[in-house]
Amino acid sequence: VCLTCCSRESMVRINQICHKSGVKFFTGDVFGYHGYMFADLGDHEFVEEKPKVAKASAGLEDGPEAKRARLDPAETTMVKKRLEFCQLRDALAVEWRGEKAAAALRRTAPDYFLLQ
């Protein structure tokens, strides 16, 4: 489900329905130069392609060349991953006061608060 131009209450309500039903949910909007996008993919499994790490050779010593030699960009391996996305109401209910929030506050763009 993709939503744009909806009220906050509608987005939260529709996201709750989608989350319970296992339906992927996206919402976003643009206001001039500022905008937002939110995705709730529920319990999401995916496969990521990573460069294969080669076995260390006996003749190589430690150093930058040895590290480069261990990665073979031509060979890749597939790694299965799983992420659990939060609902929109939980993302909007973040408490920004206190010591725990200080690190998150530094990583959050000021635009987030403008859009709130």
Summary of the structure (lengths in Angstrom):
residues: 116
radius of gyration: 21.2
end to end distance: 22.2
largest distance: 64.1
contacts: 237
relative contact order: 0.18
helix: 35%
strand: 36%
